[in-house]
Amino acid sequence: MYIGLLSFSTRPNYERESREPNIAMLIKLADLYEVSVDYLLGHTPDKDMPEDIKELVDKYNRLSDEGRLRINNQIDCELRVDALIAKKRLEKQRQGIEASRQAGKQYGRPKATITADWDVTYSQWKSGDITADDAALKLGISKATLYRRARQ
């Protein structure tokens, strides 16, 4: 992407911040990446960012250091609360599933039954007479179920 725009040694110097581009180079880079010079300088948020998020970033950037610290602490607190709520929700789901199991309810796909010709089909598959796909099809189960049952 830098071909013809920057010399071989210039880009690493920019990345290490040991050298800064001049105005003409900033304009060329902005054109190349289809962003504003302000964006390259870090004065505006991501060009693909939704408008409501851009507005929040702009407000955040106008805060004092103390204001940013308070906002960061608030966000950390909200993240902890959200994680706790998610953990409680998962625990309630687990309890509900366990109660349903104890009541004898089956959720999800019913377990595949082993047909009478399992031993014959399994032997054919293991000896190489038929493929795993053929064995699964013959037994009316998925290949994953065939492998799982074979391990048991």
Stockholm file with secondary structure:
# STOCKHOLM 1.0

chainA/1-152         MYIGLLSFSTRPNYERESREPNIAMLIKLADLYEVSVDYLLGHTPDKDMPEDIKELVDKYNRLSDEGRLRINNQIDCELRVDALIAKKRLEKQRQGIEASRQAGKQYGRPKATITADWDVTYSQWKSGDITADDAALKLGISKATLYRRARQ
#=GR chainA/1-152 SS CCTTTSCTTHHHHHHTTSSCCCHHHHHHHHHHHTCCHHHHTTSSCCTTSCHHHHHHHHHHHHSCHHHHHHHHHHHHHHHHHHHHHHHHHHHHHHHHHHHHHHTTCCCSSCCCCCCTTHHHHHHHHHHTSSCHHHHHHHHTSCHHHHHHHHHC
#=GC SS_cons         CCTTTSCTTHHHHHHTTSSCCCHHHHHHHHHHHTCCHHHHTTSSCCTTSCHHHHHHHHHHHHSCHHHHHHHHHHHHHHHHHHHHHHHHHHHHHHHHHHHHHHTTCCCSSCCCCCCTTHHHHHHHHHHTSSCHHHHHHHHTSCHHHHHHHHHC
//
